[in-house]
Amino acid sequence: MFKTLLFHGAADLEVVERNVLLRVKPYERTEASPGKRVNRAAFTEEEVQKLLGAARPHERALIGLLCFTGIRPGEALALQWKHADLTAGAARICRTWDPRGRVFTPPKTEAGNRTVAGSA
């Protein structure tokens, strides 16, 4: 919407010859694309085995952590040893890595502070 208005103004000021966005058809949802969300189903056991088999040794721990706990990559990168309870097989999620700001930040919501257990 804003881009269309911007081009209208540019055309009025004769900065551009015409509003090229007038030719773009608006996006319409269909039954094949009912919403913006993408179905991110869990990997199958076979897919996890292939991932782990193709990974280099130093990558396997991170891949296993992501696959078996379901935590986000930023949460995995923000983990510290003090957040892990190896006896219980759980980890406390209390921060995440923000790659844009290059800083650790608390989770966006209170529900983001949680304890996750691995499953094998």
N, C-alpha and C positions, 0 to 999 in steps of 0.2 A: 504494500500500500504506500509506504513512505517513498520507496524508490520510484513508483509511478508518479507521485506528486512532484518529486524532485525533477524528473524528466519533463513533466508538464511545464514547470517553471523555467527549466533550461530552454525548452522550445519557445516559450513566450518571450524570453530574453534573446532569442536567436543565437544562443550558445551552441545548440545542436540544431540540426536541420529538422528533425522530427522525433517524436517520442517512440523509440523502438519497442518499448514495453507494451504498447497498445496491441501489438501482434501476438503477444504471449497469452495463451489461454490460461484462465485460472485453474488451479489444481482442484480436481473433484475426486472425492473419495468414492471408491467402488467397493463391492463386496470383497474383492480380492485384496483391497487395502483399506480396511475399516477404520484404522486409527494410525497414529504416529508411532506407536510402540512396535518394536521389533520382537519377534518371538525368539528369545534367547534360551532355548532349551538346554538342559544339562547334557554334558557329553555322555555317551554310552561307555560302558566298561571297555569295550574294544577300542573306542577312540582314545580314551585315557591311556590305555596300554601302548597304542601307536605313538601318542605324544611323548610319553616317557621313554619309549624305545628310540625315538628319533632325537631326543634332547641330549645335549652334552651333559656330562656328569654334574657340573656345577649349576646347571639349570633345573635339574630334576627336583630338588627340594622346593623351589618356588612353584613349579608346575604342580607338584603334588599338593602343596599347601592350597593353591587356588582351586584345584579340582575337588579336593576332599573336604574343604571347609566352606567353599562358596563365597569367601570374602573377596572384596574388590582388589585389583592390583595395587591401588594407592594405599589401601589398608595393610596389605602384605608388606609393602616397602617401608611402612612406618612402624612395623613391629619392632620391639626391643626384647631382649632376653627376659627382662623383668615382667613382660606381659604374658610370657608363656608359662604354663603349668604342665610340665612334661609328665608328671605323675597322673594327673587327671586327663591328659590328652586334650587340653583346651588352651585357648588364647583369649586374652582380653583385648578388645578393639576399643581404643580410646583416642586415636588420632589417625590422620590420613596424610598422604603426601600430595601436595598441590604442585604439579609440574609447571604450571604457568608462573606462579609466584616463587617457585623453588623453595617452599617452606612446608613444614609440618603444620597442620591445622586440626582443630577438634572436628569431630563429625558434624555435619550440617544440622542434624536433628538429634534429639535425646535418644531416639531409638537406635541411632548409630553407635552409641556407647553400649556394647554388649559383649557377652562371652560366647565364643563359638567353639564347638567341639569337632574334632576331626572324625572321619569315618573311614574305615579301611575294609 
